Amino acid sequence: NMRELFQSESRPQLLMINTLRSRFAYIIGQFAQEVQNVNKTTTYSQILEVHVHLMRFISEMPFYFSMRLVNDEATINTLCDDVYPFLKLQRVHLWFDIHFFTLILHCPYILRMSNRKKTKYITSYEACLETTKMSLSLRQQLLNDKSLSQRYCHNVVGFRWFNTVIVSRSLMLEGPAENDRKVLRADMEKFIEWRLSYSHSNREEASAEANTVRAVIDRASAPWRTQRLHAAGSGRT
């Protein structure tokens, strides 16, 4: 019944993820070579070249590994998941790694944005915004997935979520559209709810992280231009 799905795609194989991760690792290596080269300064054009390679890698992944953002929801083709049960977990881990790398690649340029340079770094802004939305949606889907053990879902959901929340805060400083602002705020609220409800680690540490994010949300209630002026006046960029 699934034969027609694979007329232009290879059938899923258990070790296919190794091929994808090898290609992904090459992109990470390219990024590391550009950024960690102490003999020259990294230009934004070089970062954009890495971004193009990353987008090409994502676009060429088989449909059963792909993910798209539709109406602020992570949309996945799950037609093969019942027949190939290993796909779900491989896809989740791969995409959380892709999300983390995308934020590492682009977040520094969100911090450099200003009214004068907003257009210059718009690719980084849009990439981070889409990534944080997709990351939040994927985490929510995992938390509501009854086919996986609760312990597993909570452990995976927590993978670098705090990092994503920090990027959400940086994006909010740029005065996003109201709908985007709500999604970013929801990311922070859901993180607090999850961190306090699932004490798989030190309770004091969980409370400290939750309080930090709560303070960020409270500050986010102020008009974004006021926050910008405050950050500029205190010497932060």
C-alpha positions as CSV (number, residue, x, y, z in Angstrom):
1,N,0.0,0.0,0.0
2,M,3.0,2.4,0.5
3,R,4.8,1.5,-2.6
4,E,3.8,4.6,-4.5
5,L,5.3,6.8,-1.7
6,F,8.8,5.6,-2.6
7,Q,8.8,6.2,-6.4
8,S,11.1,9.2,-6.0
9,E,12.4,8.5,-2.4
10,S,14.4,5.7,-0.9
11,R,12.6,3.5,1.6
12,P,13.4,4.2,5.2
13,Q,16.3,2.2,6.6
14,L,17.4,2.0,10.2
15,L,20.9,3.4,9.4
16,M,19.8,6.1,7.0
17,I,20.0,8.6,9.8
18,N,23.8,8.1,9.8
19,T,24.0,9.4,6.3
20,L,21.9,12.4,7.2
21,R,24.0,13.1,10.3
22,S,27.2,12.9,8.3
23,R,26.0,15.6,5.9
24,F,24.8,17.7,8.9
25,A,28.2,17.3,10.6
26,Y,29.9,18.6,7.5
27,I,27.8,21.8,7.7
28,I,28.7,22.1,11.4
29,G,32.4,21.6,10.5
30,Q,32.1,24.3,7.9
31,F,30.6,26.7,10.5
32,A,33.3,25.9,13.0
33,Q,36.1,26.5,10.5
34,E,34.7,29.9,9.6
35,V,34.0,31.1,13.2
36,Q,36.9,29.5,15.1
37,N,39.6,30.6,12.6
38,V,41.6,33.0,14.7
39,N,43.6,34.3,11.7
40,K,40.7,36.1,10.1
41,T,37.4,37.8,11.0
42,T,34.2,36.0,10.1
43,T,31.9,38.1,7.8
44,Y,28.2,37.9,7.8
45,S,28.3,36.8,4.1
46,Q,30.1,33.6,5.3
47,I,27.4,33.0,7.9
48,L,24.8,33.3,5.1
49,E,26.7,30.8,3.0
50,V,26.5,28.3,5.9
51,H,22.8,29.1,6.2
52,V,22.3,28.3,2.5
53,H,24.0,24.9,2.8
54,L,21.8,24.2,5.9
55,M,18.6,25.1,4.0
56,R,19.7,22.9,1.1
57,F,20.3,20.0,3.5
58,I,16.9,20.4,5.0
59,S,15.1,20.6,1.7
60,E,16.8,17.5,0.4
61,M,15.9,15.3,3.4
62,P,13.4,12.5,2.6
63,F,9.8,13.4,3.2
64,Y,9.5,11.2,6.3
65,F,12.3,13.2,8.0
66,S,11.1,16.6,6.9
67,M,9.3,19.2,9.0
68,R,7.6,22.5,8.1
69,L,6.1,25.3,10.1
70,V,2.4,25.8,9.1
71,N,0.4,28.4,11.0
72,D,3.0,28.3,13.8
73,E,2.7,24.5,14.1
74,A,5.4,22.0,13.3
75,T,4.0,19.8,10.5
76,I,5.4,16.3,10.0
77,N,4.6,13.6,7.5
78,T,3.9,10.6,9.7
79,L,2.7,8.2,7.0
80,C,5.6,5.9,7.5
81,D,5.8,6.0,11.3
82,D,3.7,3.0,12.0
83,V,5.6,0.7,9.6
84,Y,9.0,2.1,10.5
85,P,8.7,2.9,14.2
86,F,12.3,4.1,14.5
87,L,11.6,7.1,12.4
88,K,9.8,9.2,15.1
89,L,12.7,9.2,17.5
90,Q,15.3,9.7,14.9
91,R,13.4,12.6,13.4
92,V,12.9,14.3,16.8
93,H,16.6,14.1,17.8
94,L,17.7,15.2,14.4
95,W,15.5,18.3,14.4
96,F,16.3,19.4,17.9
97,D,20.0,19.3,16.8
98,I,19.1,21.3,13.7
99,H,17.2,23.8,15.8
100,F,20.1,24.3,18.2
101,F,22.6,24.7,15.4
102,T,20.4,27.3,13.6
103,L,20.1,29.4,16.8
104,I,23.9,29.2,17.4
105,L,24.5,30.3,13.8
106,H,22.1,33.2,13.8
107,C,21.5,34.4,17.4
108,P,24.7,36.6,17.6
109,Y,23.3,38.7,14.7
110,I,20.0,39.2,16.4
111,L,21.9,40.9,19.2
112,R,23.6,43.2,16.6
113,M,20.4,44.3,15.1
114,S,19.4,48.0,15.3
115,N,17.1,50.2,13.3
116,R,20.0,50.9,11.0
117,K,21.0,47.3,10.6
118,K,17.6,45.6,10.8
119,T,17.5,44.9,7.1
120,K,21.1,43.6,7.0
121,Y,20.4,40.9,9.6
122,I,16.8,40.1,8.6
123,T,17.7,36.5,7.5
124,S,19.0,35.8,11.0
125,Y,15.9,37.3,12.6
126,E,13.5,35.2,10.4
127,A,15.5,32.0,10.9
128,C,15.6,32.4,14.7
129,L,11.9,33.3,14.8
130,E,10.8,30.3,12.7
131,T,13.2,28.0,14.6
132,T,11.8,29.0,18.1
133,K,8.2,28.5,16.9
134,M,9.0,25.1,15.4
135,S,10.9,24.1,18.5
136,L,8.1,25.0,20.9
137,S,5.5,23.2,18.7
138,L,7.6,20.1,18.5
139,R,8.1,20.0,22.3
140,Q,4.4,20.4,22.9
141,Q,3.6,17.5,20.5
142,L,6.1,15.3,22.4
143,L,4.6,16.2,25.8
144,N,1.2,15.2,24.5
145,D,2.4,12.0,22.7
146,K,0.9,9.0,24.6
147,S,2.8,6.5,22.5
148,L,6.1,7.3,24.2
149,S,7.0,6.9,27.8
150,Q,6.5,10.1,29.9
151,R,10.0,9.9,31.3
152,Y,11.5,9.8,27.8
153,C,9.4,12.6,26.5
154,H,10.3,14.9,29.4
155,N,14.0,14.2,29.1
156,V,14.0,14.9,25.3
157,V,11.7,17.9,25.6
158,G,14.1,19.5,28.1
159,F,17.0,19.3,25.6
160,R,18.4,22.9,25.4
161,W,14.9,24.4,25.9
162,F,16.4,27.0,28.2
163,N,18.7,28.1,25.3
164,T,15.7,28.5,23.1
165,V,13.9,30.6,25.7
166,I,16.8,33.0,25.8
167,V,16.7,33.4,22.1
168,S,12.9,34.1,22.4
169,R,13.7,37.0,24.7
170,S,16.2,38.4,22.2
171,L,13.6,38.2,19.5
172,M,11.0,40.0,21.6
173,L,13.4,43.0,21.9
174,E,13.1,43.5,18.2
175,G,9.3,44.3,18.4
176,P,7.8,41.3,16.6
177,A,4.3,41.2,15.3
178,E,1.7,40.6,18.1
179,N,1.0,37.1,17.0
180,D,4.7,36.3,17.0
181,R,5.1,37.9,20.4
182,K,2.4,35.7,21.8
183,V,4.1,32.6,20.5
184,L,7.4,33.6,22.0
185,R,5.8,34.4,25.3
186,A,4.1,31.0,25.2
187,D,7.5,29.4,24.8
188,M,8.6,31.0,28.1
189,E,5.4,30.2,29.9
190,K,5.5,26.6,28.8
191,F,9.1,26.3,29.9
192,I,8.3,27.5,33.4
193,E,5.3,25.1,33.6
194,W,7.4,22.2,32.5
195,R,10.4,23.0,34.6
196,L,8.4,23.2,37.8
197,S,6.1,20.3,37.1
198,Y,8.8,17.8,36.3
199,S,11.5,17.8,38.9
200,H,13.8,15.3,37.3
201,S,16.8,17.2,38.7
202,N,17.6,19.5,41.6
203,R,14.4,21.3,42.7
204,E,16.3,24.4,43.7
205,E,18.0,24.6,40.2
206,A,14.6,24.2,38.5
207,S,13.1,27.0,40.6
208,A,16.1,29.3,39.8
209,E,15.7,28.7,36.1
210,A,11.9,29.2,36.3
211,N,12.4,32.5,38.2
212,T,14.9,33.7,35.7
213,V,12.5,33.2,32.9
214,R,9.6,34.7,34.9
215,A,11.6,37.9,35.4
216,V,12.3,38.0,31.6
217,I,8.5,37.7,30.9
218,D,7.8,40.5,33.4
219,R,10.3,42.8,31.7
220,A,8.8,41.8,28.3
221,S,5.5,43.5,29.4
222,A,7.2,46.9,28.9
223,P,7.0,48.5,25.4
224,W,9.9,47.0,23.4
225,R,11.2,50.4,22.3
226,T,11.6,51.4,26.0
227,Q,13.5,48.2,26.6
228,R,15.8,49.0,23.7
229,L,16.6,52.4,25.0
230,H,17.2,51.0,28.5
231,A,19.6,48.3,27.0
232,A,21.4,51.0,25.0
233,G,21.7,53.3,28.0
234,S,23.3,50.5,30.1
235,G,25.9,49.7,27.5
236,R,24.4,46.4,26.4
237,T,23.9,45.6,22.7
